[in-house]
Amino acid sequence: MTAAVFFGLLGLSVVLAIMARRGAISSSMNDVLVASGSFGAVLVFFIAVGETYGIGTMIGVPGAVYSKGAAYALWFLGYILLGFVIGYFVSPLIWRIGRVSGAVTMPDCFKWRFGSRALEMLSAVICICFLLPWMQMQFAGLAVILKHLGFDISYTVGVAVAAIIAYFYIAVAGIRAPAWVSIMKDILMMTAIVAGGVVAATKYPGGVTGIFDAAIAQFPERVTVPTGPAASFALSTILFQALGFTTAPLLFQFIFTAKSEDTIRRNQIIMPLYMYMYPFLIIAAYYVLVTTPSLPSADESFMALASQNLPAWLVGVVGAGGALTSILVLAVSALCLAGIFTRNIWPFFRPENTQGQLVRITNSVTGISLFITGVLAVMLPGLMLGIVHIAYLSSTQCFPLILATVFWPRATKTGVFCGLLAGIVSVVIFTLGKMSFFGVNMGLVSLAINGAVLIVVSLCTTPDDVAKNTIRSLREFVEKKA
């Protein structure tokens, strides 16, 4: 029964992807990457939350709470909610840049604003270095799900099937397919998380109170909110990752799919409502902690709860929800990576290409990136997972660049390039050297260095005509709307 439900739901997702092809323009890069900016509030909402609340929500959060305790519960709640607040003000401004400039990737924005090929290439490389390990993380989450489904399917076969389905989504309808499948995925994921939390609360003697009383008695250190240096690190990490929340390459792509600025703003208000899942995840994590404190891997906590306590058909629903979460993020990440390569790196080698050629290159790179990360996930599962931390720290260094792009006409291409480079070098040095400053997240320290260099160098250089003209274009767009 579990296998029938699991594969039946995956098959239904493929049908939805085919249906999403209606209205798609397969020969247009803008349509493939951002659906020509035609999505309304519903589709933008589902595709954005589909990446925000991905496999890390269903697998990673309970696993982190299981192994580390309340500090990670506080971290997840804090950075997500703060990220939405920052996004409320920043994301509509990013949409304006996309609409004025025709940008469909993050590096497109920087190239348009500053007219710098070097800055475009550097930001493109940063984005790709972030997306590759991010994709392999999805395969790692898939491995946890397959392990607890109870039927005989090897990890290698699972990776191959996931990669093929992800590629099929993109090849059939570009970004439209993941958007439509996200609706189904979110229903399944919400069902899975609520079911896990409810079964934990009803099965344990004393319910939710009994679970937490037992956790306090057996593992008091995992129910206590950190203080001192640990609190400084947790709070600085919340701030840093909330800023990173608004600089992810995927977020830019989702923003550019929206047909209006108000669509983006309304979604930033509504998306935090998804945090209703949070209590169910926490209850599930602490239930497994007090009932099965010695799991081989903390990331198995939620799936262990589901497979041992839910009926077979519901385990299939839980597994399909988790698998689709991984597959969807794989699909949009591969498309985003391919779009950045085709738009911002490939023209350096072949500047003249038709729209049809660019679409074919994008589809090819999508497949190649899925193949590479799939092979690495099977052959060297720890390689990219060890890089993802430094990749996230580096991608967040684009935040001062975004602020300078939107808010500071005096910023120069030399200033923002030097600031971005200084931030990345700082991240690498601090990470490899395992340095620490008063318990503050070193990514935040690197961000401060980045911003300082950007300001100083910009004040010592002169903005060129390209920068002046782009700022004028933005102002005219805002005035015209008003």
N, C-alpha and C positions, 0 to 999 in steps of 0.2 A: 504493500500500500504506500509506504514512504516513497519508494522509487517511482511509482506511477504518478503520484501527486507532484513530486519534484520535477520529473522530466516533462510532465504535462504542462506545468506552469512555465517552464523554460520554452516549450514549444509555442505556447500562447504568446509569449513575449516576441517571438519571431514573427508571428502573424500581425501583431500590433506594429512592428517595425515596417512591415510591408504596407500596411494601411497608411502609415505616416508618410509614405512617398507621395501621396496626393498633394499636388500643389508645389512639389519640389522642382527646382530647375537644376538638373544634374550637371549642366555645363557652366554654371556660375560659381566662382569661388565664394562670393559673398553668401550665396544661398547654402552652399555646402557647409561653410564654417559657422555662419550666424543666422541662417534662414532669412537673409535679406532684411534683418531687423523687423520681422513681422509678428513676433510672438506677443500675445496678450498677457495679462496678469497671471492667468492660470498656468500656462506652459512655462513662463519664466519662473514662477514660484516652484513648480515641481522639479525643473531641471537644476535650479540653484540649490534647493534643499537636498536634492539627490546627491550632490557632491558634498555638501556641508555635513549631512548626517549619513555618512557612508559606512563602510565596513568597520571603520574605527569606532563608530558609535555602538554598533551591535556586538562587536567582538573586543575591540580595544579598551573601551571604557570599563565594562565589567571586569576585564582582566587586570586593568591598572588598579581599580579599587580593591579587587581581590588580593593583589600582591603588595600594594603600597598604602592603601587605606584612604582616609578622609582628605589628605592633601591632594590626591588626584581627582577626587570628587569635586573639591573646591575649584581646582584648576579648570576642569572641563566646563563647569557651570559658568565660571567667571569669564573665560576668554571668549566663549561663544556669544554670550549676551553682550559683552563690551564690544565685540567685533560688529555686531548688528548696529549698535549705536554709532560707531565710527562710520560704518557703511552707509547709514542713513544720510550722512552729510557728504561723503566722498563719492559713493557709487553714482549718484545722478550727475556729478561733474564729469566722471569718466564717460558716461553715456553721451554727454554733450560733445566731448572731444571726438568720440567715435562718429557722431552724426555730422559734425563739421568737417572732419578730415577724411571720412570713409575708412577709418581704421577698423580692422577685425581681429587684431592681436595686440598684446601689450607693447611689443617693440614698435608696431606701427605708430602708436601714440607718440612715443619718444622721438621717432624719426621725423614725424610731422612737426612736432613742437620745436625741435632744436635743429633740424636739418643736418643731423650728424650720422654718417654711416657707421662710424666707430661705436657710437653709443647704441645704435640699433643692433649691431652685431653682438656687443657685450651683453646687452639685455636679453637677446635671443638665446645666447649660449647659457645664461643663467636660468632661463625658463626651461630649456631642454634638460639641463642638469638636475632641475627640480622634478620634472615630470617623469623621467626614466625610473628613479627609485620609487616615486609615488605609484607608478604602475606596478612595480614588483610587489609593493606592499599589498596590493589587491589580490595578487596570486597567493601571498602568504595567508591572508584572511580566508581565501577559498580553501586552502589546505586544512584549516581548522574545521571548516564546515563539513568537508567531505569525510573527515575522520569520524564524525559522529552521526552520520546518516544511516549507518547500519547495513549498507549494501556494498557489494564488491565493485568499486571503481578506483583505479589507481590515481595518484596525484598527477602523474604525467598525462593520463587521459583527460583528467579534469581540467588541467591547464590548457590542453589542446582544444577541448570543446569550448572553454570560456573564451579563448583567443579567437576562435572561428566565429562564434556568435557575436562577439564585440566587433569584429571586422565586418560581419554581415550587416549589422546595424548601420555602420557608417557608409558602406558601399551602396546600400539600398537607398538611403534618404538623408545622408549627412547628419547634421545636428538634430534634424527633426525626429529621427527614430529614437534616439535616447530620451528626447523630451517626452514623447508619448509613452514610452515604456516606463519612464520614471513614475508615472501615475500608478501603474500596476505595482511597481517595485515598492513604492512608499506604502501602499495599502498592505502588502505582504509583510514589510518590515515592521510596521506599526502593530499588525496582528501578532507577529512573533514576539516583539518586546513586551507588549501588554500581557500576552499569554504566559510568558516566562515570569513576569512579576507577580501575576495573580496566582499562579500555581505555587510559587514560593510562599506567598503570604498565607494561602489557605492550607498548605500542607504542614507547615511548621507549627508545633504547639505554641499557642499564644500569639500567633499571627505575626504582624510586623513588629509589634512590641517585643514578642518573644525572640525574634531574630536578632534585634539590636541588643537586647539584654544579654543574649548568649555571646554576641560579638564583643561586647564590653567586658564580659567576664573572661573570655578566652583570649582575645586579641585587643587589649585596651589601646595599644599603640596604633592600631589601624582604624580607630574610631575617633582619635584625638586630632584636632586641627593643629598644624604645626605652629611653633613660635620661634622667635630668634632668627638666626640666619636662614633656617628652613622656610620661615614665613616670608623673609625678604626675597628669597629665590622664587617662591611660589607666586607672590604678587607681581614681581618684575617679569616673570614668565607669562603671567596672564596678560599684562600690558603688551609685552612684545608680540605674543602670538595673536592678540586682537588686532594689532597693526598688520601683522602678516596675513591675517584673515582677509584684508582688503587689497592685498597685493598679489594674490595667487593668480597665475596666468589663466587658469580656468575661469576665475571670477570675471575677468575682463571679457572673455568670450560669452559668458552667460549674459552679462550686461548688454553687450552689443546685439543680442537677439531680441531685445525689448523694442517695442514700437514707440514707446514714449518714456519721457523722464518720470512722469507720475507713476508709471507701472513699476519702475525700480524703487521709487520712494515708498509706495504702498507695500511692496513685498518686504522691504526692510522692517516695516512695522509688524507684518503678519508672521514672518518666519520664526521669531522667537517662540511662538505658540507651540512649535514642534517640541519644545523642551518639556512638554507634558510627559514625554517618554522617560525623562530623567529619573523620577522616583521609582519606576518599574525596574530600570537598569540597576539602580543602587540596591533595591530590595533583593533582586536576583543575585547580585554579586555577594552580598553579605550572607544570603542563604547558603550559597555554595561554600563560602568560607567556613561557616560553622558546621556544615554537614560533611564537607569533603575538603579538609584543609591541606591535603597533600596531592593536588593535581600535578601531572607531569609538566604542564605549562599553564600559567595563569590565564592565557588567552583562550583556553578551552572552557572557561567557567560557564559562560552562557550556554554554549552548545551542550555541555555536559548536563546542565540543568534540564534543557529541553529534551534531549534524547532519553533521559532516565525517568522523566515525569509526565510527558505529554503523550497522547495517543499517536499511533503511527502516522495517520493522515496529517495531523497537525505538525509533526516533526518534518514531514515533507514540505509543508507551507513555510515553516521556519527556515529550512534549508534553502528553499527556492528564493525566499526573501533575501537571505544573506548572499546567495550566489549571484542573484540579479544585481544586488548592490555592488558587488565586486565587478561584475561584467560591465555595468553601466559606467562606472568610474573609469574602468579600463578603456571603454570606447571613447568617451569624451576626452580623456587624457591623451590617447593616441591621436585623435583628430586635432586637438589643440597643438600637440607637438608637431604633427605633420604640417598644420597650417603655418606655424612659426617658421619651420624649415623652408617651406615653399615660398612664403611671402617675404621673409627677412634674411634668409641665408642663400637660397638657390639663385636669386637674381644677381648675386655677386659673381657667380660663375657663368650664368646664362641670362643676361638681362632681358632678352626678347623672347617672350612666350605668349601663346594665345591662352584664353581662359580655359579652353578644353585641355590643353597641355598641362596647365597648372593643376586642374582638377585631377588629372590622371597621376601626376606626380604626388599630389596630396594623398590619394588613395593608396599608392604604392608605399609611401613612407609610413602611412598608418599601419599597413600590413607588416612592414619591416620592423617597426618599433614593437608591435605586439609579438612578433616572432622572437626578437632579441630578448625582450624581457621575460617571455615565456621560457626560453632556453635557460636563461640565467636563473630563473626561479626554480627550475628542476635541477640544474647542474651545480649552481653556486648560490644557494638560497640566502646565505648571509652576506653576500657581496654588496648588493644595492641597499639592503636594509641597514648596513653600517654607514652608508653614505647619506641616507635620507635626512639625518639630523643636520649635518653641515649644509646640505642642499636647501633645507627649509630656512636655516639661518641666513644663507646667502640670498635667497629670493626675497626675503623680507627687507633686504637692504634697498629695494626699489621704492620703499615708502617715501623717503625724502624726495626722491625723483618725481614721484606722483604729486606731492605737495608743490614742488617747484614748478611742475608743468601747469598746474591749475592756478596757483595763487600768487606766484612771484614773477612778475614780468622781468625783473632784473637778473634772474638766473640765466647763466650762459651755458653753452654746450660743454665748454671746457670745465666749468665748475661742477656740473652734474656728473660728468664722466669721471673726474678725479674723485669726487665724493663717493660714487658707487664703487670705484676700484678700491679706495681706501677702506670702505666698509667690508668688502669681500676679503681683502688681505687680512684685516683685523680678525674676521671670523675664523679664517684658517689658522692664524697664529694662536689665537686664544683657545681654539678647540684642540689643536694638536699639542699645544703646550700645557693643556689642562689648567689654564690660569683662572683665577677667581678674584673679584673685587668686592669685598664686603657682602658676599652672598648674592650679588645682583646677577641676573642672567647676562651672560657675556654677549649675547645677540643684541641686547639693549645698549650695552656699552659700545659695541661696534656701530650701532645705529647713530649714537651720539657723535662718534668720530666722523662718520659719513656726513652727517648734517653740518658739522663744524667745517669740514673741508669744503663742502659744497658752497657754503656761504662765503668763506674767506676767498676762495679762488674766483667765485662769481663777482665779488666786489673788486677784485684785482684785474678783471677782464671786462671786455665790452660786448654786450649782446649784438649779434649780427642782424641783418635785415630779415632773415627767415624767422627768427624768434619774435621780432617786433610784429611782423605780419600775422603770425599765428595768434598772438594775443589779441590783435585787432579783430581777427575773424571770430574768435570766441566772444568778444564783447558785442560784435554786431549780431551774432546769433542770439545772444541773451536779450538784447534790445528788441530784436524783431519778434521774439516770442512774447515779450512783455507788451 
